[in-house]
């Protein structure tokens, strides 16, 4: 088709790409003299109406967009020449290579460069997802991202091209959808035809993983449907955690927006946990066991605390007095002794409660157990187990919160300590560890271990 003029204006220079029913051409605009890209959709034997729907959607989307990192819409017309019948979409030409081409030529990217690419890509997604309705790209991958030559310390300008798979959130909600994307870069929900803005975040994360290790995401091992790339990269723990959250298969555990992902990238997770200790504090009696399948935390009885002295003495005095009262009541003549004995029952209830308060720190242990199926939180006392909170499914775990120790005032104006807390949220269930018997270094250590094993950032409050 070289030298052929399309739409009486665009002279074909060369073919840039070709696939079933589609061609991408480099052409010169005879009116302006500028190079442009012409995308053609032909009415060939394998033509499907879904192809036309996507092609028209791409044209309409580009027409509505205006961003320096996205090709500009120039023209759209029907082609009806002897060798070709179909439609043509004309857009601005960007003289740059794709990330896929860079990788195949042997180019590698440092972590600093990957972060620059991630920032530029997320800024484009912030723009697309901020449209009304949001524009979901659906096919982010290295071959759809152009990178211009670097200048100075800058990695170069990044461009997102080929909007042939684009979809708006309005179309998704309306139920009319076509499943598109590229295996290895598509999140689970996209395979089912459901796409949301966070689906683009997964694809962006998978693209960055490919750039980091040079291995296609589909060829990397998986664990619980999450790509395992740490063993073939040399990335910092903070950036690794960020990439893992970008590519979480569970939507609830993935970043919810490009803005949130960009903020986390610019303020790494390590900055939020700088006070966390890596090792178990000296003298801590908490037992932590973990492997790739299970994590278990056993918190043994805290033992006698000096602050319990008053409670112990009061409980002894209280129960001694109630025992004396009951024995004397029962010694009275029948049936007058019955009302006096019954009168002591509520006081026995209070006495038993006080005894339990004394014995719990001495005998009660707490066990937090998490595996691939569930999270369970139990109290264990004298061989008996009680669910402190009902068990939840592992995939429901969405948030890990560390609350630092604070102080407040009671109604009398006295200063009261509010101890630090470590909270795991699984849906509406709240699994909470903390209190005066646990030191802050212990809870911070547990927070670090849970964050690392669960792949969740620590939210500090």
NORHUCOR-V682967 format. One record per residue. N is the residue number from 0. RES is the residue in one letter. D_FIRST is the distance of its C-alpha to the first C-alpha in Angstrom with 2 decimals. Layout:
BEGIN
N_RES_D_FIRST ; N_RES_D_FIRST
END
This chain:
BEGIN
0_X_0.00 ; 1_X_3.81 ; 2_X_6.38 ; 3_X_5.47 ; 4_X_8.72 ; 5_X_9.74 ; 6_X_13.46 ; 7_X_14.12 ; 8_X_14.34 ; 9_X_11.63 ; 10_X_9.31 ; 11_X_6.59 ; 12_X_8.32 ; 13_X_7.74 ; 14_X_8.06 ; 15_X_11.77 ; 16_X_12.73 ; 17_X_12.51 ; 18_X_15.42 ; 19_X_16.56 ; 20_X_15.01 ; 21_X_13.49 ; 22_X_10.63 ; 23_X_11.31 ; 24_X_9.06 ; 25_X_10.68 ; 26_X_10.42 ; 27_X_13.12 ; 28_X_15.39 ; 29_X_16.14 ; 30_X_19.57 ; 31_X_20.78 ; 32_X_18.81 ; 33_X_18.64 ; 34_X_16.01 ; 35_X_15.29 ; 36_X_13.98 ; 37_X_12.06 ; 38_X_13.03 ; 39_X_11.79 ; 40_X_14.36 ; 41_X_13.64 ; 42_X_16.52 ; 43_X_16.26 ; 44_X_19.41 ; 45_X_20.44 ; 46_X_20.14 ; 47_X_23.39 ; 48_X_24.90 ; 49_X_25.75 ; 50_X_22.06 ; 51_X_21.87 ; 52_X_25.21 ; 53_X_24.13 ; 54_X_20.90 ; 55_X_23.04 ; 56_X_25.71 ; 57_X_23.44 ; 58_X_22.47 ; 59_X_26.15 ; 60_X_27.37 ; 61_X_25.23 ; 62_X_26.29 ; 63_X_29.89 ; 64_X_29.75 ; 65_X_30.48 ; 66_X_30.92 ; 67_X_30.04 ; 68_X_28.96 ; 69_X_26.55 ; 70_X_23.14 ; 71_X_23.72 ; 72_X_22.40 ; 73_X_20.66 ; 74_X_19.19 ; 75_X_18.62 ; 76_X_17.41 ; 77_X_16.44 ; 78_X_13.09 ; 79_X_13.97 ; 80_X_11.42 ; 81_X_11.75 ; 82_X_8.97 ; 83_X_9.67 ; 84_X_13.10 ; 85_X_14.50 ; 86_X_15.23 ; 87_X_13.86 ; 88_X_16.16 ; 89_X_15.99 ; 90_X_18.38 ; 91_X_19.67 ; 92_X_18.36 ; 93_X_21.07 ; 94_X_20.99 ; 95_X_22.93 ; 96_X_23.02 ; 97_X_23.96 ; 98_X_27.50 ; 99_X_26.27 ; 100_X_24.68 ; 101_X_27.97 ; 102_X_30.00 ; 103_X_28.10 ; 104_X_28.59 ; 105_X_32.32 ; 106_X_32.90 ; 107_X_35.96 ; 108_X_37.33 ; 109_X_40.99 ; 110_X_42.76 ; 111_X_42.86 ; 112_X_39.08 ; 113_X_38.63 ; 114_X_40.91 ; 115_X_38.91 ; 116_X_35.69 ; 117_X_37.66 ; 118_X_39.05 ; 119_X_35.72 ; 120_X_34.18 ; 121_X_37.31 ; 122_X_37.26 ; 123_X_33.84 ; 124_X_35.25 ; 125_X_38.36 ; 126_X_36.24 ; 127_X_34.20 ; 128_X_37.30 ; 129_X_39.29 ; 130_X_37.23 ; 131_X_38.85 ; 132_X_38.01 ; 133_X_37.06 ; 134_X_33.39 ; 135_X_33.14 ; 136_X_30.04 ; 137_X_30.70 ; 138_X_28.34 ; 139_X_29.46 ; 140_X_28.63 ; 141_X_27.78 ; 142_X_24.00 ; 143_X_24.05 ; 144_X_26.16 ; 145_X_25.09 ; 146_X_27.73 ; 147_X_27.74 ; 148_X_29.85 ; 149_X_33.56 ; 150_X_36.00 ; 151_X_39.72 ; 152_X_41.08 ; 153_X_38.19 ; 154_X_35.68 ; 155_X_32.90 ; 156_X_31.15 ; 157_X_29.93 ; 158_X_27.19 ; 159_X_26.59 ; 160_X_22.99 ; 161_X_21.22 ; 162_X_23.59 ; 163_X_22.22 ; 164_X_25.67 ; 165_X_27.77 ; 166_X_30.86 ; 167_X_33.76 ; 168_X_37.36 ; 169_X_37.99 ; 170_X_35.59 ; 171_X_37.34 ; 172_X_40.73 ; 173_X_39.72 ; 174_X_39.09 ; 175_X_35.49 ; 176_X_33.53 ; 177_X_30.82 ; 178_X_31.53 ; 179_X_28.75 ; 180_X_28.96 ; 181_X_28.97 ; 182_X_31.97 ; 183_X_34.14 ; 184_X_33.32 ; 185_X_34.43 ; 186_X_38.10 ; 187_X_40.21 ; 188_X_40.22 ; 189_X_36.43 ; 190_X_36.59 ; 191_X_38.79 ; 192_X_36.43 ; 193_X_38.62 ; 194_X_37.15 ; 195_X_39.02 ; 196_X_38.39 ; 197_X_40.23 ; 198_X_37.60 ; 199_X_35.23 ; 200_X_38.08 ; 201_X_38.21 ; 202_X_34.51 ; 203_X_34.97 ; 204_X_38.04 ; 205_X_36.35 ; 206_X_33.57 ; 207_X_36.30 ; 208_X_38.12 ; 209_X_35.08 ; 210_X_34.85 ; 211_X_38.62 ; 212_X_38.89 ; 213_X_35.47 ; 214_X_36.02 ; 215_X_33.99 ; 216_X_36.34 ; 217_X_36.18 ; 218_X_37.61 ; 219_X_40.55 ; 220_X_43.89 ; 221_X_44.94 ; 222_X_48.33 ; 223_X_48.88 ; 224_X_45.08 ; 225_X_44.83 ; 226_X_42.77 ; 227_X_45.15 ; 228_X_43.74 ; 229_X_46.89 ; 230_X_47.73 ; 231_X_44.50 ; 232_X_44.39 ; 233_X_46.82 ; 234_X_46.61 ; 235_X_49.59 ; 236_X_51.45 ; 237_X_50.61 ; 238_X_46.83 ; 239_X_47.02 ; 240_X_48.91 ; 241_X_46.42 ; 242_X_43.50 ; 243_X_45.62 ; 244_X_46.24 ; 245_X_42.55 ; 246_X_41.86 ; 247_X_44.93 ; 248_X_44.14 ; 249_X_46.81 ; 250_X_45.59 ; 251_X_49.13 ; 252_X_49.28 ; 253_X_45.88 ; 254_X_45.53 ; 255_X_45.34 ; 256_X_43.13 ; 257_X_40.92 ; 258_X_43.69 ; 259_X_46.27 ; 260_X_44.15 ; 261_X_43.54 ; 262_X_47.26 ; 263_X_48.19 ; 264_X_45.82 ; 265_X_47.35 ; 266_X_50.86 ; 267_X_50.81 ; 268_X_52.99 ; 269_X_55.28 ; 270_X_56.25 ; 271_X_57.52 ; 272_X_59.70 ; 273_X_61.03 ; 274_X_64.58 ; 275_X_63.96 ; 276_X_65.78 ; 277_X_64.01 ; 278_X_67.10 ; 279_X_69.87 ; 280_X_72.66 ; 281_X_75.81 ; 282_X_78.43 ; 283_X_76.09 ; 284_X_77.13 ; 285_X_73.87 ; 286_X_72.39 ; 287_X_68.60 ; 288_X_67.00 ; 289_X_63.31 ; 290_X_60.77 ; 291_X_57.18 ; 292_X_58.45 ; 293_X_61.46 ; 294_X_62.93 ; 295_X_66.58 ; 296_X_68.80 ; 297_X_72.58 ; 298_X_74.71 ; 299_X_78.34 ; 300_X_81.36 ; 301_X_81.72 ; 302_X_85.45 ; 303_X_88.33 ; 304_X_87.61 ; 305_X_90.36 ; 306_X_89.10 ; 307_X_90.20 ; 308_X_93.87 ; 309_X_94.86 ; 310_X_93.07 ; 311_X_94.79 ; 312_X_98.22 ; 313_X_97.71 ; 314_X_96.51 ; 315_X_99.61 ; 316_X_101.91 ; 317_X_100.31 ; 318_X_100.36 ; 319_X_103.87 ; 320_X_105.14 ; 321_X_103.45 ; 322_X_104.92 ; 323_X_108.35 ; 324_X_108.02 ; 325_X_106.92 ; 326_X_109.69 ; 327_X_112.29 ; 328_X_110.91 ; 329_X_111.08 ; 330_X_114.62 ; 331_X_115.79 ; 332_X_117.65 ; 333_X_115.61 ; 334_X_114.05 ; 335_X_114.04 ; 336_X_112.03 ; 337_X_109.00 ; 338_X_107.84 ; 339_X_108.30 ; 340_X_106.25 ; 341_X_103.47 ; 342_X_103.48 ; 343_X_102.40 ; 344_X_99.22 ; 345_X_96.84 ; 346_X_98.21 ; 347_X_97.56 ; 348_X_93.94 ; 349_X_93.62 ; 350_X_95.35 ; 351_X_93.00 ; 352_X_90.01 ; 353_X_91.47 ; 354_X_92.01 ; 355_X_88.36 ; 356_X_87.34 ; 357_X_89.50 ; 358_X_88.43 ; 359_X_84.65 ; 360_X_84.15 ; 361_X_86.44 ; 362_X_85.01 ; 363_X_81.64 ; 364_X_78.36 ; 365_X_74.82 ; 366_X_71.91 ; 367_X_68.22 ; 368_X_66.10 ; 369_X_62.29 ; 370_X_60.26 ; 371_X_56.93 ; 372_X_58.48 ; 373_X_60.83 ; 374_X_62.79 ; 375_X_66.58 ; 376_X_69.28 ; 377_X_72.89 ; 378_X_76.42 ; 379_X_78.68 ; 380_X_82.44 ; 381_X_85.09 ; 382_X_82.63 ; 383_X_81.34 ; 384_X_77.74 ; 385_X_76.75 ; 386_X_73.23 ; 387_X_73.25 ; 388_X_69.96 ; 389_X_68.36 ; 390_X_65.69 ; 391_X_62.00 ; 392_X_58.76 ; 393_X_57.20 ; 394_X_53.81 ; 395_X_55.67 ; 396_X_56.53 ; 397_X_54.59 ; 398_X_56.69 ; 399_X_59.12 ; 400_X_61.45 ; 401_X_64.01 ; 402_X_66.67 ; 403_X_68.78 ; 404_X_72.53 ; 405_X_73.67 ; 406_X_76.97 ; 407_X_78.13 ; 408_X_81.47 ; 409_X_83.56 ; 410_X_85.47 ; 411_X_88.37 ; 412_X_86.22 ; 413_X_86.32 ; 414_X_83.34 ; 415_X_81.76 ; 416_X_79.20 ; 417_X_76.12 ; 418_X_75.07 ; 419_X_71.53 ; 420_X_69.49 ; 421_X_66.57 ; 422_X_64.77 ; 423_X_62.11 ; 424_X_60.54 ; 425_X_59.35 ; 426_X_58.47 ; 427_X_61.70 ; 428_X_63.86 ; 429_X_65.24 ; 430_X_66.39 ; 431_X_68.55 ; 432_X_70.35 ; 433_X_72.60 ; 434_X_76.02 ; 435_X_78.79 ; 436_X_79.19 ; 437_X_75.75 ; 438_X_75.11 ; 439_X_72.02 ; 440_X_70.96 ; 441_X_71.13 ; 442_X_68.96 ; 443_X_66.46 ; 444_X_66.30 ; 445_X_65.73 ; 446_X_63.04 ; 447_X_61.21 ; 448_X_61.56 ; 449_X_60.37 ; 450_X_57.40 ; 451_X_56.33 ; 452_X_56.86 ; 453_X_55.38 ; 454_X_52.45 ; 455_X_53.53 ; 456_X_54.09 ; 457_X_57.64 ; 458_X_58.26 ; 459_X_61.27 ; 460_X_63.55
END
